[in-house]
Amino acid sequence: MTARRALLSVSDKTGLIDFATGLVSAGFDILSTGGTARSLRDAGIEVTDVSEVTGFPEIMDGRVKTLHPKIHGGLLARRDNEDHRAAMHAQQIGGIDLLAVNLYPFEAQRAKTDDFATLVEYIDIGGPAMLRAAAKNHQFVTVVCDPADYDSVLAELQQDGDVGGNTRRRLAGKVFARTAAYDRAIADWMAGDEFGDSMTLSGRRLQELRYGENPHQKAALYAGGPARPGVATAEQIQGKPLSYNNLNDTDAAFELAAEFADPTIAIIKHANPCGVASAADLPAAWDAALAADPVSAFGGIVAANLPLDAETARRITSIFTEVV
């Protein structure tokens, strides 16, 4: 029986060694490129360089290394198609049964610099091409673009000897979402301050919410673009899971309080300010904000533009609040 083959080529090497070790234990031969191959060899894992498979060296500072029929044919060939199998035999193309690729970190680099020469080299070409090829052929190929999925893939391999069709389809969908977001980030950078001909929103799911705008509706929180202070990057310290309305009001309260330089308290309920006040200190700002509408403030969202002190916290506890 011909051994299964996995191609690993990753920028984010989180969990790489454990994943590769698990694949070897499951009977996979490992193909790899560049720094990924070096990391695997340093860990004592046997690796075949992609250049050995293609018969062609990596060139142009790594810009061209996997763009070759022996790679893409191995990813795209339908195993149940006689013509495809014949072409593989004639061209000596081996199948690739699992692909793990994550892309050059363009978004992270863009957050650090706007230098053209730097950013253009963070536009991944070979990675998206392989990911899309494997995702298209997910009936026969398992594709992984997120290290968070390594453990679940290994678990299925260990339990069932293969990755199930539902999992392969889910992972393929994740790939197309990732490449769409990646291309969107690049397109936005190239457009600069101009309004492009089209707009596509993309984001990463951070959490599922307790419910949507109404209790019978489902909702989830997504975030995209550079990280900034706000609801999407905040950590919930305690309390029940939040709803869409909770997050919407929390965002409104945070952004409103942040508009002021003096100590300020904002109380929001159902997207409307119940009270907003600035004062010499936060306790005084709380008293003034609450006095604006003490009835509507019950069950509201409270935001301050300074670290919360004990006295202000004590006064806030005089009424029920959903979020502070």
Backbone hydrogen bonds, N-H to C=O, Kabsch-Sander energy under -0.5 kcal/mol:
donor,donor_aa,acceptor,acceptor_aa,energy
4,R,27,G,-0.8
6,A,29,D,-2.9
7,L,98,L,-2.7
8,L,6,A,-0.6
8,L,31,L,-2.6
9,S,100,A,-2.5
11,S,102,N,-0.7
13,K,11,S,-0.8
16,L,13,K,-1.9
19,F,15,G,-2.2
20,A,16,L,-2.9
21,T,17,I,-2.6
22,G,18,D,-2.2
23,L,19,F,-2.2
24,V,20,A,-2.5
25,S,21,T,-2.1
26,A,22,G,-1.4
27,G,24,V,-1.7
28,F,23,L,-2.4
29,D,4,R,-3.0
31,L,6,A,-3.2
31,L,29,D,-0.5
32,S,48,T,-2.0
33,T,8,L,-0.7
36,T,33,T,-1.0
37,A,33,T,-2.1
38,R,34,G,-1.8
39,S,35,G,-2.3
40,L,36,T,-2.2
41,R,37,A,-2.5
42,D,38,R,-2.7
43,A,39,S,-1.0
44,G,41,R,-2.1
45,I,40,L,-2.5
48,T,30,I,-2.4
49,D,47,V,-0.5
50,V,32,S,-2.3
52,E,49,D,-1.1
53,V,49,D,-1.1
54,T,50,V,-2.6
55,G,51,S,-1.8
56,F,51,S,-0.6
59,I,64,V,-2.3
63,R,60,M,-1.7
64,V,59,I,-1.9
65,K,63,R,-0.5
68,H,66,T,-2.1
71,I,68,H,-1.6
72,H,68,H,-2.6
73,G,69,P,-2.5
75,L,71,I,-1.3
76,L,72,H,-2.5
77,A,73,G,-1.9
79,R,77,A,-0.5
81,N,78,R,-1.3
82,E,80,D,-0.6
85,R,81,N,-2.5
86,A,82,E,-2.5
87,A,83,D,-2.3
88,M,84,H,-2.4
89,H,85,R,-2.2
90,A,86,A,-2.8
91,Q,87,A,-2.4
92,Q,88,M,-0.5
92,Q,89,H,-0.7
93,I,88,M,-2.8
94,G,92,Q,-0.6
96,I,74,G,-2.4
97,D,5,R,-2.1
97,D,95,G,-0.5
98,L,5,R,-1.3
99,L,142,T,-2.8
100,A,7,L,-2.7
101,V,99,L,-0.5
101,V,144,V,-2.1
102,N,9,S,-0.7
106,F,104,Y,-2.6
109,Q,105,P,-2.2
110,R,106,F,-2.7
111,A,107,E,-1.5
112,K,108,A,-0.5
112,K,109,Q,-1.1
113,T,109,Q,-1.8
119,L,115,D,-2.6
120,V,116,F,-2.7
121,E,117,A,-0.6
121,E,118,T,-0.7
122,Y,119,L,-1.6
123,I,120,V,-1.1
124,D,122,Y,-0.9
129,A,125,I,-1.7
130,M,126,G,-2.3
131,L,127,G,-2.7
132,R,128,P,-2.7
133,A,129,A,-1.9
134,A,130,M,-2.8
135,A,131,L,-2.6
136,K,132,R,-2.4
137,N,133,A,-1.7
138,H,135,A,-1.4
140,F,137,N,-2.2
141,V,137,N,-1.6
142,T,97,D,-2.3
144,V,99,L,-3.0
149,D,146,D,-2.5
150,Y,147,P,-1.6
153,V,149,D,-2.0
154,L,150,Y,-2.5
155,A,151,D,-2.4
156,E,152,S,-1.9
157,L,153,V,-2.2
158,Q,154,L,-2.7
159,Q,155,A,-2.2
160,D,156,E,-3.2
161,G,156,E,-0.7
161,G,157,L,-1.4
162,D,156,E,-0.7
164,G,162,D,-0.5
168,R,164,G,-2.4
169,R,165,G,-2.3
170,R,166,N,-2.3
171,L,167,T,-2.7
172,A,168,R,-2.2
173,G,169,R,-2.4
174,K,170,R,-1.9
175,V,171,L,-1.7
176,F,172,A,-2.0
177,A,173,G,-1.9
178,R,174,K,-2.1
179,T,175,V,-2.9
180,A,176,F,-1.8
181,A,177,A,-2.0
182,Y,178,R,-2.5
183,D,179,T,-2.6
184,R,180,A,-2.1
185,A,181,A,-2.2
186,I,182,Y,-1.9
187,A,183,D,-2.8
188,D,184,R,-2.5
189,W,185,A,-1.9
190,M,186,I,-2.4
191,A,187,A,-2.0
192,G,188,D,-1.1
194,E,191,A,-2.0
196,G,194,E,-0.6
204,R,223,A,-3.4
206,L,221,L,-3.3
207,Q,221,L,-1.2
209,L,219,A,-2.2
210,R,242,L,-3.5
212,G,214,N,-0.8
212,G,217,Q,-2.6
217,Q,214,N,-2.2
221,L,207,Q,-3.0
222,Y,220,A,-0.5
223,A,204,R,-1.9
233,T,230,G,-0.6
234,A,230,G,-0.5
234,A,231,V,-1.1
236,Q,234,A,-0.5
237,I,235,E,-0.6
244,Y,211,Y,-2.1
245,N,212,G,-0.6
247,L,243,S,-2.2
248,N,244,Y,-2.7
249,D,245,N,-2.6
250,T,246,N,-2.4
251,D,247,L,-2.6
252,A,248,N,-1.9
253,A,249,D,-2.6
254,F,250,T,-2.6
255,E,251,D,-2.6
256,L,252,A,-2.1
257,A,253,A,-2.6
258,A,254,F,-2.0
259,E,256,L,-1.4
260,F,257,A,-1.5
265,I,277,A,-2.2
266,A,303,A,-2.5
267,I,275,G,-2.6
268,I,301,I,-2.7
269,K,272,N,-2.6
272,N,269,K,-1.5
274,C,267,I,-3.0
275,G,267,I,-1.3
277,A,265,I,-2.1
279,A,263,P,-2.2
285,A,281,D,-1.9
286,W,282,L,-2.8
287,D,283,P,-2.2
288,A,284,A,-2.0
289,A,285,A,-2.5
290,L,286,W,-2.9
291,A,287,D,-1.8
292,A,288,A,-0.8
292,A,289,A,-0.7
293,D,289,A,-0.6
293,D,290,L,-0.8
297,A,293,D,-1.6
298,F,295,V,-1.2
299,G,320,F,-3.5
300,G,297,A,-2.2
300,G,320,F,-0.6
301,I,268,I,-3.0
302,V,323,V,-2.7
303,A,266,A,-2.4
305,N,264,T,-1.4
313,A,309,D,-2.4
314,R,310,A,-2.4
315,R,311,E,-2.0
316,I,312,T,-2.4
317,T,313,A,-1.7
318,S,315,R,-1.6
319,I,316,I,-1.7
322,E,300,G,-2.4
323,V,300,G,-0.9
